[in-house]
Amino acid sequence: MNELKPSAASKFKGSLYLTIAASIWGGMFVVVKIVVPSVPPMILVWSRYLIAIVALLLLCLQQRIDWHVDRHDLPLLIGIGLIGQLASIVFQETGTMLANAQIGSIVTATTPAFMTLFAAWLLHEKLTRLQLLAVTSATIGVILAGGGMFHVKHSQLLGVGSLLIAALTWHSCPCYLKKVPARYPALQVTTIGTLVALIGLTPMIAVAYPSYNWAILLTPKIGGGLLYLGIISTAIASSCGTKVFNIYGQANQVYFSSFSR
């Protein structure tokens, strides 16, 4: 596969889009912590994706995405949605509810090591000592900078465990994404994954919460939080990731997947 060589100006734009997406993603933990006391994690994720799918479809229409998908590619695309969009986000919201926003951001930020290990396992990429040293030092740096992991209460350990599972599932996705044929735009892959997660969550919500008070989702605080998570944290961050994808090419789809959650 031919690698694209973006110009200096394109690299600057790519870095800008990544910064915007990362800022949005960082603020997501605070919003989730505000919403989850009133909204169970599964309903929160379902509502977020219901809003996001509308925004993503509008983006797809604006970019005139071709929706043809080969039948033999469907298992891979569906699997990405189930692992990265459904399981990962449910565990993430649960972990943020049980722990706190600071710990959530630290645990998630310290898990690029998972991506490196999954790349070695699933894609048979060779790891160098320099790569391992870089990941280890970056992880230690984030922990020291945040300081929150040294003050985890016993009651928060289950939340940390949920966040680690979320990180494991999320950071395995870039390895599967690199197996997606280049003919599928990154925005299309994310939209399909979001739709798969929404469909998968719907029957679970119907069974687990038959008498839930849905009117609470329309209150200003909860409704505003859901709009942020669905439109800004998912759709707009995905749009920024798509622009990065367009600049750097298929080989760098890992950036898109990392910043569009």
Salt bridges, closest charged atoms under 4 A:
ASP70 OD1 - HIS68 NE2 2.97
ASP70 OD2 - ARG183 NH2 2.72
ASP73 OD1 - HIS72 NE2 3.47
ASP73 OD2 - ARG183 NH2 2.73
GLU93 OE2 - ARG48 NH1 3.43
GLU125 OE2 - LYS178 NZ 3.08
